[in-house]
Amino acid sequence: MTDALGLSDAGLDALLSWLGARETALAARARLTAAEAETARASAAVDAAAQALAALLSQPMPAPGGLAALRAEALARVEAAGRIADLDRAAETARETALRRAQALEKAAAQLAAWDADWAVLTAGTPLAAEPVEIEGLGRMLDMLDRLGQEAANHAALADRIAKMEANRDRFRAALTDLRTRLGMDDDAPWAALTARLRRAEEVGRQREVLGADLAALRAAQAADSAAQLANEAGQAGIAAHLGAPTLRGRELATHLAACRTAGTLRAEIARLTRDLAAQPEPEAGGEDDASLAARETALQGAAEAARAAAEESFAALREARRRLEAVGGDDAVARIEAERANLLNALAEDSRAHLAARFGLIAFETALRRYRDSHRSAMLARASEAFAALSRGAYAGLSAEPDGAQERLVALPAAGGAKLAADLSKGTRFQLYLALRIAGYAELARSRPTVPFIADDIMETLDDGRATAAFSLLGQMSHHGQVIYLTHHRHLCEIAREACPQARVLDLTAL
């Protein structure tokens, strides 16, 4: 067998190698056969596809290998169909656009006709009725009318201010006339006379205070003198009772006291002399001569002179005490003091009535002036008051100005009553007050001169949503007179601004 295969001289290894090569060849032959069969099927499928494509394209049966030409023709037709579909869609879109534009043109024509009719009605009887309706000229004319409206508003505002000033002047004159009538002055009395009378009233008030102090001092002195007099009278009664003569008073008591003092002095002197005499040694019989007696006499005379001097001093003291007693005694000093007191009280009563009349006149004048100030606050204060009431959501009724010496101070008026200074308000309320004053100041500025942009940087950080809405509403009203710019980094305020002011433009600077 190996010989038949040409392997007669080969061994077992060569045979195994040949068998492996044979298996490989058989496998390759099987694959070749399968490939040829697949190729035949593919060729048949290609021919069938070519026949079907030729039928769809209404083309003659192509020669073998003509499928590429058919495919190119099919692709060209597909592309043409796509372009036709695009053109159809574009045509449909153009028809819809043309329809919308035609409708818009009809609507615009109707609006223009209505506007022409309104213009004719509004300008009837005015020089504008004869003017042709030309867009550019009409725009300039409308700008002029807008400025004319602003000037008319300014004129009306000035007329209103003049009317209010004249009303204030008339009311002031009426108050001045009423004050002159109350004070009993002539109708043509000048203002200087009123001020002079006020100064006189103030001077009378100061004099009254001085006289009152003097009167109080006199009354205190009188009370002290009365007390001293009562004490003196009580002492006199006690001395008279002690002396056994309770009916003695005044000079009689003084004379009696002087006699008693003299008697007491003499008794004391007698007692002293008796003691001195008792202390002297008994003279020896025949022991004193004329010289010793003369010396004793001289000593006794000196003692008598000393006693006389002491008696004179006592008598002088008695006379001084009697003089003092007589000064408080039964003379007319008390009557004079009482008469002077009555005269002083009468003068004080007259001065008091005059001072009270002047004071009441001053009070009436101050009341009239305060009412005048309250009823004639400036337009700026009224506008700030309205803005503050809106910003506080009704927690405060508004603002007021109260006199503080030569100036006035601004106070907030709570809705519950009372008044608060700006320093007594909370931080958030002070911010609301500041914003209200800025809004009022801007409005006052816009009435008299060209406006500048109003710029605010996050001034609503202390406001809740309700107060922020009120603030944006006020800013929206300000935008009718000038540009208002509000800067914030809180996004929720943007939504509140859109709701409160639909015409507001919100710009996101982070996106620029």
MARDOKE-918013 format. One record per residue: x, y, z of N, C-alpha, C, O in turn. Coordinates in steps of 0.2 Angstrom, whole numbers, plus 5000, padded with zeros to 4 digits. Last residue first. Layout:
BEGIN
XYZXYZXYZXYZ
...
This chain:
BEGIN
488454365156488754415150489454395150489854435146
487954295166487954265160488254305154488254285148
488054385177488454325177488454285170488954255169
487054475175487654495173488154435173488754445170
485554465169485954425173486654435171486854415166
484254575170484854565167485254525171485454545177
482554615168483054575172483654555168483554515164
481554745166481954705163482454675168482854715171
479754775170480454775172480854725168480654675166
478454765168478854805163479554805164479954825161
477854715179477954675173478354705168478654665164
478254725195478354765189478454725183478954705181
477954615203477754685205477754735199477354785199
478454505196477754505198477554575199476954595197
479854545195479454535189478654535190478254555186
480154555208480154615204479754605197479454655195
480054425212479654475215479654535211479054565210
481154375204480454345203479954395206479454415203
482154435210482054445203481354425201480954455198
482254395223482054465222481854475215481454515213
482754265222482054275223481754345222481254355221
484154295220483754275214482954285215482654295211
485154415225484654365228484154355222483854395220
486054515222486254445221485754395224485954335224
485654665214485554615219485854555217485954535211
485254835210485754775209485654735215485554755221
484154925200484254895206484754835205484654795201
483755075193484255015192484354995199484455025204
482755175184482855145190483255085189483055035185
482555335175482755265175482955235182483255275186
481055425177481755415176481955345176481555305178
479655425179479955485178480755485177481055535175
479255295179478855335175479255405174479055435169
479955235190480255225183479855265178480055275172
479255255201479755305200480055295193480255345190
478355145200478055205199478655265198478555305194
479355045203479055045196478655115195478755135189
479655075216480155085211479855085204480055125200
478455035222478555105222479155125217479155175214
478554895219477954935216478155015216477955045211
479654865227479654865219479154905216479254925211
479054885239479654925237479654925230479854975227
478054785239477854855240478454905238478254955234
478954675239478454685233478154755233478154785228
479554685251479954695245479454705239479654745235
478554665260478754735260479254745253479254795251
478354525257477754575256478054645255477854685251
479554465260479354465253478754515252478754555246
480454575271480154515269479854525262479954575259
482054665271481354665270481054595268481454555265
483454675272483054665279482354665278481954665282
483854695259484054635263483654625269483654565272
483654795250483054755253483254695257482854645257
484654855244484354885250483754855253483554875258
485554815233485354775238485154805245485354795250
485854975228486254915228485954865234486154885240
485055085216485055055223485454985223485354945218
484955225207485355165208485355145215485455185219
484155315195484155305202484455235203484155185201
484855435183484655365185484655355193485055385196
484055595184484655555184484455485186483955475189
482955715176483155665181483755625179484055625174
482955895175483055825172483255775177483655795181
481855975188482455965184482455905180482155855183
480655965196480956035195481556025190481756085187
480255835198479755885196480055955194479755995191
481255755201481055745195480555805193480455815187
481455795215481955815210481655815203481855855199
480355735220480355805221480855835216480755885213
480655595218480055625215480055705215479855735210
481855595226481855585219481255615215481355645210
481255615238481755655236481855655228481855705225
480455495239480155565239480655615237480455655233
481455395239480955395234480655465234480555495228
482155435251482555435244481955435238482055475234
481255405260481455475260481855485253481755535250
481055265259480455315258480755385257480455425252
482355225263482055215256481455255254481455285249
482355265276482855285272482555285264482655325260
481255185281481255255281481655285277481555335273
481755055279481155075275481055145275480855175270
482855065287483055055280482355075276482455105271
482155075300482555125297482755125290482755175287
481654945300481154995299481555065297481355105293
482754865301482354855295481954915294481854935289
483254915314483654915308483254915302483354955298
481855005323482354945322482754955315482555005312
481955165330481655115326482155065325482755065327
482555275338482155215342481855165337481555115340
483055355329483555325333483155265337483455215339
481855425324482255375319482755335323482855275322
480655425337481155455333481555395329481455345330
478855395336479555365338480055405333479955425328
477255405344477755435339478455405341478555395347
475555355345476155375348476655395342476455415337
474755215337474755275341475455285343475855245344
474755105329474355095335474355155339474055155345
475455145318474755145317474355135324473755155324
476755265323476455195322475755195321475355245324
477555385314476955375318476655305317476455285312
479155455316478755405313478155395318478155395324
479855615314479655565319479155515315478855535310
481055735312480655695309480455635314480955605317
481155905319481355835319480855785316480255795317
481556075316481056025316481455955316481955945313
482256215325482256175319481656125320481256135325
482256295336482256335330482156285324482056305318
481456175345481856235345481756275339481156285337
480756075336481356065341481756125341482256125338
479156025330479656075331480156055337479956025342
479055875320478855915326479355965327479955955326
478255795306478855845308478655885314478055915314
477955625302477755695304478355735306478855705308
477355485292477855525295477555595297477055615295
476255345294476655395290477155425295477455395299
475855235301475355275297475655325293475355345288
476555075301476655145302476155185298476055175292
476054955296476254955303476355025305476355045311
475754955282475254975287475454975294475054995299
476954905276476354865276475854885281475554845284
478054995276477954955282477354915282477154885287
477855045263478454995264478354965270478554905271
476755125265476655065260477255015261477154955262
477255225274476655185276476555115271476455065274
478255275266478455235272477855195274477955135277
477455335256477955285254478155245260478155185260
476755435263476455385260476855325258476655265259
477855505268477455475273477055425269476955365272
478455555256478855515260478355475265478555415266
477355645252477555585248477955535252477855475251
477455735263476755695262476955635257476755575259
478655785261478555745267477955705266477855645269
478455845248478955795249478855755255478955685255
477555945251477355885246477855825247477655765247
477555995268477755995261477555935257477455885260
476156025278476755995277476955995270476456005265
475056095284475456125278476156095278476556125276
474656055296474156055291474456075284474156065279
475656065305475456005304474955995297475055945294
475856205305476456165302476156095300476356065295
474656245310474856265304475356225301475356205295
474756185323474256165318474356185311474256145306
475856265328475956195327475356165322475556125318
475256395327475856385323475956305322476156285317
474256375337474056395330474656375325474556355320
475056345348474556295346474356315338474356265334
475756475349476056405348475656355345475856315341
474556555352475056565346475356505344475456485338
474156505364473656505358474056515352473956475347
475256525372475056455371474656455365474656405361
475256665372475856635369475656555367475856535362
474056685379474156715372474656675368474656655362
474356635391473856605387473856625380473756585375
475356725394475556655393475056625389475156585385
474656845396475156845391475356765389475456755383
473756805406473456825400474056825394473856795389
474756775416474356725413474056745407473956695402
475256905418475656855415475256795412475456765407
474056965423474456995417474856945414474856935408
473956895435473356895429473656915423473556895418
475156925441474956855439474456855434474456815429
475057055444475557035439475456965437475556945431
473957045453473857085446474357065441474257055435
474556975463473956945460473856985453473656955448
475557055467475756995464475156965460475256935455
474857165472475257175466475457105463475457105457
474257095483473857125478474257135471473957125466
475357055490474957005487474557035482474356995477
475857185494476257135489475857085486475957065480
474857225502475057265496475457215491475257215485
474957125512474357135508474457165502474257145496
476257155517476157095514475457095510475457065504
476057285522476557275516476457205513476457205507
475257255532474957295527475457285520475157285515
476057175540475457145537475157185531474957155526
477057265543477257205540476657175536476657155530
476257355551476557375545476757315540476657325534
475857275561475357305557475657325550475357315545
477157245567476757195564476257215559476057185554
477457385572477857345567477457285563477557285557
476757455581476457445575476857415570476657415564
477057385598477057435593476757415587476457365587
477157295609476557315607476557375602476057405601
478757215606478157225610477557255606477457225601
479957205600479457155599478857165602478357125601
480557315605480557305598480057255596479757255590
480457295619480057345616479957335608479457355605
481557195619480857175621480357225618479857205616
482657285616482457225612481757205613481357185608
482557365627482457395620482257335615481857345611
482857275638482157315637482057335630481457335628
484157245634483557185634482857225634482457195630
484757365636484757335630484157285629483857275624
484457385650484157435645484157405638483657405634
485157275655484457285656484157325651483657305648
486457315652486257255649485457255650485157235645
486557435660486557445653486257375649485957385644
486457375673485857415671485857425663485357425660
487657305672487057265673486457305671485957285667
488557415672488557365667487857325667487557315661
488157465685488057505679488057455673487657465668
488557365693487857385693487657425687487157405684
489957375691489557305689488857325689488457295685
490157495696490357485689489957425687489657415681
489857475710489457525706489557515698489057515695
490757375713490057355713489657405709489157385706
491957465712491857405708491157375708490857365702
491557555722491657575715491557515710491257525705
491657465733491057495732491057525724490557515721
492957435733492457385732491857415730491457385726
493457565736493657535730493157475728492957465722
492957585749492757625744492957595737492557595732
493657485756492957475755492657525750492157505746
494957535755494757465752494057455751493857435746
494757655763494957655755494757595752494557595746
494457595775493957635771494157645764493657635760
495657535778495057495777494557535773494157505769
496457645779496557595774495957555773495857545767
495857705790495857745784495957695778495657705773
496057615800495457625798495357665791494957645787
497457625800497157565798496457575796496257545791
497557755805497857735799497557675796497357675790
496957755818496657795812496957775806496557775801
497057585824497157655824496857695819496557665815
496557445832496557485826496657555828496357585832
496557395846497157375841497157415835497657405831
495657415855496257465855496757445850497257475850
495357245855495157315858495757355858496357335860
495457185838495657185845495457255849495557305845
494157145828494657185830494857185837494357185841
493956985821493657035826494257075828494857055829
494256965804494456945811494157005815494157065813
493056945791493556985794493656965801493156955805
492056865787492656835786493256875790493756855791
490956945789491056885793491756855793491956825798
491157025778491257055785491256995790491657005795
490956945768491656975769491756995776492256995779
489656905770490156855770490856885771491256865775
489157035768489057005774489556945775489856935781
489457055755489757095760489657065767490157075771
488656955749489356955749489756995754490256975757
487356995753487656935755488356925755488756905759
487357115746487357115754487557055756487957055761
487457075733487957115736487957115743488457115747
486256995732486956965732487457005735487956975738
485457105734485457045739486057015739486356995744
485757175723485857205729485857155735486257155739
485357085713486057105713486157135720486657125723
483957075716484357015717485157035717485457005721
483557205713483557175720483957115721484257105726
483857205700484257255704484157235711484657235715
482957115695483657105695484057145699484557125702
481757175699481957105702482657095701483057065706
481857285691481857295698482057225702482357225707
481757215679482357265680482357275688482957265691
480557155680481157115679481757155681482157135685
479757275680479757225686480357185686480657175691
480057325667480157365673480257315679480657325684
479557215660480257235659480457275665480957265668
478157225663478557165665479257175665479657155669
477857345657477757335665478157275667478457275672
478157325644478557365648478557355655478957365659
477457165643477757215640478257255644478657225648
476457125657476657105650477057175647476957225650
475657045671476157095668476357075661476457015660
474756955676474457005671474957045668474857085664
475456865685475256845678474956895673474956885667
476456875696476056935693475956915686476256945681
477356785701476756795704476356855702475856875705
478456755694478556805698477856825702477856865706
477956655686478456635691478556695696478656675702
477056725678476756675682477256655688477056655694
478056795671477556835675477256785680477156805686
478756695664479156735669478656775674478756775680
477756645656478056605661478356635666478356625672
477456755648476956725653477256685658476956685664
478656765642478456825646477956795651477956815657
478656645634479156655640478956715644479056705650
477556675626477556615631478056625636477956605642
478156785619477556795623477456735628477256745634
479256715613479356775618478756785622478856795628
478556625605478956595610479156655615479156635621
477856715597477456675601477956645607477656635612
478956775591478556815595478156775599478056785605
479556665584479956695589479456745594479556745600
478456645575478656595580479056625586478956605592
478556765568477956745572478056695577477856695583
479756755563479656805567479056795572479056805578
479556645554480056635559479956695565480056675571
478556695546478456635550478956635556478756615561
479356795540478756815544478556755549478356765555
480256725533480456765539479956785543479956785549
479356665524479756615529480056665535480056635540
478856775518478456725522478856685526478556675532
480056815512479756855517479256815521479156825527
480356705503480756725508480456765514480556755520
479156715495479256655499479756665505479656645510
479456835489478856825494478956765498478756765504
480556805482480656855487480056845492480156855498
479956715473480556695477480556745483480656725489
479056795467478856745471479356715475479256695481
479956885461479456915466479256855470479156855476
480456795451480956835456480456855462480656845468
479356765444479756715448480156745453480256715459
478956885439478556855444478956795448478756785454
480056915431479956955437479456925442479556925448
479756815421480356805425480356855432480556835437
478556865417478556795420479256785424479156765430
478956985412478456985417478456915421478456905427
479756935401480056965406479556975412479856965418
478656865394479256825396479556865402479756835407
477956985390477656925394478156885398478156865403
478857045383478657075389478357025393478457025399
478956955372479556965376479357005383479656985388
477656975367477856905370478556915374478556885379
477757105363477257085369477457015372477357005378
478657085353478857135359478357115365478657115370
477857005344478456985347478757025353478956995358
476857095341476657035345477357005348477256985354
477557205335477157215342477057155345477057145351
478057135324478557155329478157175336478457165341
476857125316477157065320477657085325477757045330
475857275320476357235316476557175320476457165326
474057285319474657285323475157245320475057185318
472857305313473457325309474057315313474657345311
471957275323471957235317472657245313472857195310
472557295340472257325333472357275328472857235328
472257175353472657225349472357245343471857215341
471757075361471557145362471957195358471957255360
472156955360472556995364472357065365472657105368
471156905351471256875358471656925363471456925369
471556975340470856995343470856965350470656995355
472756925337472756995339472057015342472057055347
472356795334472756805340472756885342472756895348
471556815323471256795329471656805335471456815340
472556865314472056905316471656885322471556925327
473356745313473656815316473156855318473156895323
472456665307472756645314473056705317472956715323
472356735295471756725299471956705306471656735311
473656725290473356785292472756785296472656825301
473756585289474156615294473956685296473956705301
472856565279472656535286473156575291472956585297
473456635269472856655271472656635278472456665282
474656555267474656625269474056655272474056685277
474056435264474456445270474556515272474456525278
473556475251473056455257473456455264473156475269
474756505245474256555246473756535251473556575256
475256375245475656425248475156485250475156515255
474356305237474456285244474756345248474556355254
474456375225473856375228473956355236473656395240
475856345222475656415223474956415227474956455232
475656205221476056225226475956305228475856325233
474756205209474556175216474956205222474756215227
475656265200475056295202474756265209474456305213
476656165200476756225202476156265204476156305209
475856055194476156055201476356115204476256135210
475456115182474956105187475256095194474956115199
476756125176476356185177475856175183475656215187
477055985176477456035180477056095181477156125187
476055955167476055925173476455965178476255975184
476456025156475856035159475756015166475456045170
477655965153477656035155477056055159476956095163
477255835150477655845156477655915158477655935164
476455875138476155845144476555855150476255865156
477555915130477055965132476655945138476455975143
478255795129478555855133478055905135478055935140
477155735121477455705127477755765132477655765138
477155825110476555815115476755785121476455805126
478455795105478255865107477655865112477655895117
478255665102478755675107478655745109478655765115
477255685092477055645098477555655104477455665110
477955745082477455785085477255745092477055785097
478855645079479155705082478555745086478655775091
477955555074478355535079478655595083478655605089
477455635063476955615069477355595075477155615080
478555635055478355695058477855685064477855715069
478555495052479155525055478955595059479155605064
477255475047477555435052478055475056478055485062
475955585044476555555042476955535047477055565053
474455645041474755585045475355565042475355515037
474455825039474455755036474755705041475155725045
473355925049474055905047473955835044473655795046
472155955053472255975046472955955044473155955038
472155915066471655885061471855895054471755855050
472955995074473155935071472755895066472955855062
472156105078472556115073472856045070473056045064
470556025082471256055084471656065078471456035073
469355965079469356035082469956065084469956115087
469955805082469455845079469355915083469355915089
470855715087471155785084470655825081470755885079
470055615090470455645096470755715093470755765097
469555565078469155585083469455635088469255685091
470755535071470355595068469855615074469655675074
471255435079471655505078471155555076471255615078
470255345077470355365084470755435083470555485087
470555315063469855345066469955375073469655425074
471855275063471655335060470955365062470955425063
471655155071472055215074471955275070471855335073
470855085062470555105069470955165072470655205075
471755075052471155105051470855125057470555185058
472754995059472955065056472255105055472255165056
472054885061472254925067472454995065472255045068
471854835048471254855052471454895058471154945060
473154825044472754865041472154885045471954945045
473554725053473854785054473454835050473454895053
472654615049472654645055472954715056472654755059
473254605036472554625036472354655043472054705044
474554565039474454625035473654645036473554705037
474254445046474554495049474454565046474354615049
473754375035473354385040473554445045473154485047
474954375027474354405024473854425030473554475030
475754305035475854375034475254405031475154465032
475054175035475154215041475254285040475054335043
475254145022474554155024474554195031474154235032
476654135020476254195017475554205019475354255020
476854035029477154095030476754155027476554205030
476153925022475953945028476254015030475854055033
476953935010476253945009475953965016475554015017
478253895015478153965012477453985012477254035013
477953765019478053815024478053885021477753925025
477653705007477153715012477253765017476853795019
478953725001478353754998477753765003477453815003
479653645010479853715009479253755006479053805008
479053515006478953545013479153615013478753655016
479453504993478753514994478653535001478153585002
480853504994480553564991479753564992479553624993
480953385000481153445004480853505001480653555004
480453304990480153304996480253365000479853395003
481453324980480753344979480353354985479953394986
482553264987482553344986481853364984481653424986
482153134987482253174994482253244993481953284996
482153104973481453104977481553144984481053174986
483453124971483053164968482353164971482053224972
483953014978484153074980483653134977483553174980
483352904971483152914978483352984980482953024984
483952914958483252934959483052944966482552984968
485252884962485152954959484352974960484153024961
485052754966485352804971485152874968484952924972
484752694953484252694959484452754964484052784967
485852714946485252744944484752754949484452804950
486752644953486852714952486252754950486152804953
486152514951486252544958486352614957486052654961
486352494937485652504940485652534947485252574949
487752494937487352544933486652554936486452614937
487952374944488252444946487852494943487752554946
487352274936487052294943487352364945486952394948
487952224925487652284924487352314931486952364930
488452094925488852144928488552214927488952264929
487652044909487952024916488452074918488852104914
486552174904487052124903487352104910487252134915
484852214910485552224909485952164907485752114909
483352224903483752174907484452194905484652194900
482852394903482952334900483352284904483752314908
481952474917482552474912482552404909482252354912
481052514927480852504920481352514915481352544910
481452504940481752564936481452564929481552614925
480952374943480752434947480952504943480552554943
481652294934480952304933480652364937480252394934
482952314939482752334932482052344931481852384927
482752254951482952324951482752354944482552414943
482552124947481952154951482152234951481652274950
483752094940483052084937482552124940482152164937
484652104951484652154945484052154941483852204939
484152004959484152074962484152124956483852174955
484451894952483751904953483651984956483152014954
485851914951485451914945484751934946484451974943
486151894964486351964961485951964954485652024953
485751764966485451824970485551884966485051934966
486651704958485951694956485551754960485151784957
487851734964487751754958486951754956486751794952
487551674977487651744976487551774969487251824968
487551534972486951564975486951644975486451674974
488951524968488351514963487751544966487351574962
489551544980489651594974489151594969488851634966
489151434986488951504989489051554984488651594983
489851334979489151334979488851404982488351434979
491151374981490851384974490151374974489851414970
491251354994491351424992491051424985490751474983
491051214995490551264998490651334996490151364995
492251184988491651164986491051204988490651224985
493151234997493151254990492451244987492151284984
492951155008492851225008492751255002492351295000
493351035003492651045005492451115006491951135004
494651055000494251044995493551054997493151074993
495151075013495151125009494751115003494451165000
494950945018494550995021494551055017494051095016
495850875010495150855010494750915013494250935010
497050925014496850935007496050925006495750965003
497050885027497050955026496850975019496451015018
497150755025496550775029496550855028495950875027
498450745019497850725015497150755019496750775015
499250785029499250825023498550805019498250855016
499150675037498950745040498850785034498350825033
499650575029498950565031498650635034498150655032
500950615029500550615022499850605024499450645021
501350595042501350665039500950665033500550715031
501250455043500750495047500750575044500250605044
502250425034501550405033501050445037500550465034
503350465040503150495034502450485032502050525029
503350385051503250455052503050495046502650535046
503550255046502950275049502850345050502250375049
504650295031504450255038503750275040503350315036
504850265014504750305020504550265026504250205025
504950185003505550195007505450235013505850245017
503650194998503950135000504550135004504650095008
502750294994503050295001503450235003503450215009
501850294984502550324983502950334989503350374990
500750224986500650294988501350334987501450394988
501050094983500650134979500550204980500450244975
501850074994502150074987501750114983501950154979
500950065004501450125004501850134997501950184995
500449945000500050005000500450065000500350114996
